[in-house]
């Protein structure tokens, strides 16, 4: 095989490996949501094992562990850990291969390096999620860490996928700025969703929509709702905030969703008729409408597990759509 052929072969292998990493990252995010929403976040009270074992044991020493073994919850947690660990190994392999074959691949080490750093920190957050007993600050950071891992993998895949430079007219700096704001708004809304979930505030307004507990503006405690502190020794499972604080979180999430929805509709309207953006904008709008629908259904039906987990998946896909849109905009800037 010629030198050029080896380059193309290695490039193709890396692209496939990274894409597999993207799919696995999505699976890990979905499993994480399923674990959290089925109240299995503390299914194993220790880390990285489960009651001192690499798999879920049949029985435990009650003198050592003060939490009763629930095998179903423990297996949910451990399967999530196994998949996350596999993803970490793949990312580490991509990083090592990027260094060893740097001369052949001719690509920057920035994204592989960032990915490795993020995944190491993500492992620490996974440990702290358990040892700090589902602290909302840590759980929300763990969610953002998972989405950061997914985003960096997707960016790396977009770089490897490349594509020919288009002959379309350049976009203005205003459109570049607008696309960037759209991405930031989606990231902020995802954080609010994570904060809502980690504080068990998804049903703080009952089953009423668009009102909250039958009111347009119920009693709310925003100071307590957004106090980003961890109290040592406290068990945060099932939430510790007052009802008024949880209502404040839920209402903020709803208002944020409305802002994101309106902004992305306007942004899509500016881009939908431009040839290089038609496909990705169509995908973005499709995901946006599904996401809003799932959010409303979650409230009205009392957080059905399948819809709640899917709400997390669509949020991740919506984030990837915004990243792709920004990537295309920046290439034409």
N, C-alpha and C positions, 0 to 999 in steps of 0.2 A: 504494500500500500504506500502511495506517495505521502510526502509530508502534508500536502494540502488535504489529502483524503483522511489522514489521521486527525487533522484539526477538525474537519467537518464531522467525523465520527464521534469524537470526544464532545464536541459542541452539542450534537444531537443527544448524546447520552446524558449530559448535564441538564439539558432542557427537559428531558423525560423525568429525570430524577427530581428536579425542582418541582415539576408539575405534580408528581406523586406526593411530594411534600405539601403542596397546596391542598390537595384533596385530603391528606391525612390531618392537616391542621384544621380543616373544616370539620372533620369527624371528631377531633379532640374537642373543639368548641361545642359541638352538639352534645357530646357525651358529658362535658362539663356542665352544660345547662340542664341536661337530664338528671345528672347527679344532684345538682343544687335544688332543682324544682321538685324532685322526689324526696327531699329532705334526707339525702344520703351523704351530705358533705362531711359528716363526722361518723360515717359508717365504720371507718377505721380510725381510732383515736390517736394513733401514732403514725410516724412517717420515717422512712419510705415503705416500711412493711405494714402488716396488718396484725395487730396484737402480737407483735414480735415475730411474725412469719412472713415469708415471701408471697404466700397465697393466703386465702381466708381459711383459718383453722376451723375444725369441727367443734372445739370447745376451748374455753379460756380459763385462766386462773383468776378467779374473782378477787383474790387478795392483792393482785398486781394491778388489775384494771377495774376501775369503778364504773365503767360503762358496759352494759350488757351487750353481748354479741347478737347482732341482727344480720344473719348471713346475706339476705337479699340486698340490704343497703351496703354491706361490706363489699360484696362482689361488684356492685355498681361503681363504688369508689376505686377499687383495685383495677378494674378494666380500664377506667379512665386513666389511671396512673400508667398502666402498661402501654397504652396507646401514646400517651404523652412522652413516655420514655423512648419509644420507638421513633417518634418524631424528632426528639433531641439527638438521637444517634444519626439520623439522616442529615440533619442540619450540620452536625459535627463533621460528617463525611464530606458534605458539600464544601465546607470550609477547608478541610485538609486537602481535598482534591484541587480546590481553587489555588492553594498555595503551591502544591507540588507541580501542577500543570499550568502555572501562571504564564509561562513563556508560550505555551501552545494555545491556551484559551484567549490570551491577550485581553483580559477583562480586569476591571478594578476589583480590589479586595474589600472595598468599603461595605457593600451589602452583606457578603458572607461574614465579615467580621462583626458587623452590627447584629446580625442574626444570632451568632454564637453568644455574644454578650447578653442579648435579650433572653435567649433560651436558658442560660445559666441563672439569670435573675428570676425568670419565670419558675424555675425549679424551686428556688428559695421561697417565692411567694406561695407555691403549692404547699411547701412544708409549713409556712407560717399560717396558712389558711386553717390547717389542722391544729397546730400547736397553740395558736391564738384564738381557737374556738370560733371560727367564722366571723372574725372581726370585719365589719362592713368595709372599712378602709382597705384591708388586705384583699378581701374577696373582689371588690371593685377593681383594685389594681391588678389582680390576677386575671380578671376578664380582659382588661385593657392590654395586658401583657400578651395574652393569647391572640388578640386581634392585631397587635403590633407584629407578632411573629408571622401571622397569616399575611399581613400587608407587605412585609419585607420580602417574604417568599414570592408573592405575586409580582412585586416590582422586579425582582430578580428574574422571574419567568418572562416578564414583558421585555426585559433587556435581551434575554437569550432568544426570544421569539423574533425580536427585531422587526423586520419588514422593510420594504423599500421606501425610501423617502418619497412622499407624495408631491405632486405638482400643484396641489391646491394653494389658494392664496393664504397668506399668513393671517393669523388672528391678532387682534389688538391686545394691548396690555390690559385693557379693561375687562375683556373676556377671560383672560388668564387669571386676573384677580378674582372675578366672580366665581370661577370654577374652584379656586382655592378656598374661598369663603364657604362654598357649598360643602366641600370636604370637611372643613373644620366644624361646621354646624352638625354634620352627621356624626362626627367623632364625639362632640359634646352631648348629642342626644343619646348615643350609645352609652356614654358614661352615666347619664341620668337613668337609663334603663337598668344598668348594673346596680346603681345606687338604690333604685326602687326595689329590685329583686333582693339584694343583700340585706335590706332593712325590712323585708317582708311587708312591703307597702303596696303590692300589686292590687290588692282588693281593699285598700284603705277607704275607697269611696263606695264600697258596696258593689252592687250590680247595676248601678245607674250610670248612664252616659247620655248626653255630655255633662249632665249635672253630677255633683258629688254629694252623696248622702241626701239626695233630693234638693240640694241647694246649688246655686251657681257659684257662690263663694262661701264655703263653709268655714268654720273656725279652724285656723291653722297656726302652727307654731314653726315658723321658718328658721328661727335661731337654733332650736333643738334639731330640726330636720337636717341641717347642713353643718353640723359640728363634726369636723373630720378628725376626731381624736379616738384613740384606743385606750380603754381602761383595762389595765393588767388584771388578769385573774377572772374577768367577767366572761360568762358563756353567752354568746350572741345568737345561739340557735333559736329560731322562731322569732327573733327580733326583741329589742328592749325599749324601743321608742314609744312615746305616748301616741294615742290615736290622732291627736291634732298634728303631731309632727309627721306621722305617716301620710295623713291627708295632704300636707304641704308638699311632700315628696311626689305623691301621685299627681297632684295638680300641676306641679312644675314640669313633670314629665309630659303631661298632656299639652300644656302650653308650648313646650319645646317641640313636640311633634307637629303641632299646627304651624309653627314658624318654619320648621324644616320643610314641611309639605308645600307651603306657599312659595317658599324660596326656590325649591327644586322645580316646581312647576314653571315658574318664571324663567329660570335658567334653561330648562328644557325647551321652552318656547323660543328662546334666542338661538338655540343650537340645532333644533330638529330639522330645519330646512337646509342645513349645511352638510354637504355630502360626506365628509370624513367623520361626522358625529352621529349620523342618523341611526346606525345600528346600536351603538352604546347608549344613546339617549332613549331609544325605544325600550331597551332592557332596563334602564334605570327607572323609567316611568312604570313599567310593569311591576318591578320589585317594590316601588314606592306605594302603589295602590294595594298590593298584597299586604305589605307591612302595616299600613294604616288599618286595613280590614282586620288583620289578626289582632292588632292592639285593641280594637273595639270589641271583637269577639271574646277576647280574654276577660274583659270586664263583665260583659253581659252574661257569659256562661260560667263565670266563677273560676277562671284560670284552668281550663282543661289542659292536661299535661301535653298532649300532642301539639296543640296550637301554641302553647307557651314555649315549648322547645323550638317549634318551627319559627316563632317570632325571633328567636336568637339567631337561627340560621339565616333568615332573610336579612336581618340586620348586618350580618357578616358579608353576605352577597351584595347588599346595597353599598357597603363600604368599598368592596372590590370594584364595583361599577364606577364609583366616584374616583377611585384611584386611577382606573383605566381612562376615564374621561380627562382627568388632569394630565395624565401621561401624554395623551393625544394632543391636548391643547398646548402643552409645553413644547412638544415636538414641532408644532406649527407656529410657535410664538416668534 
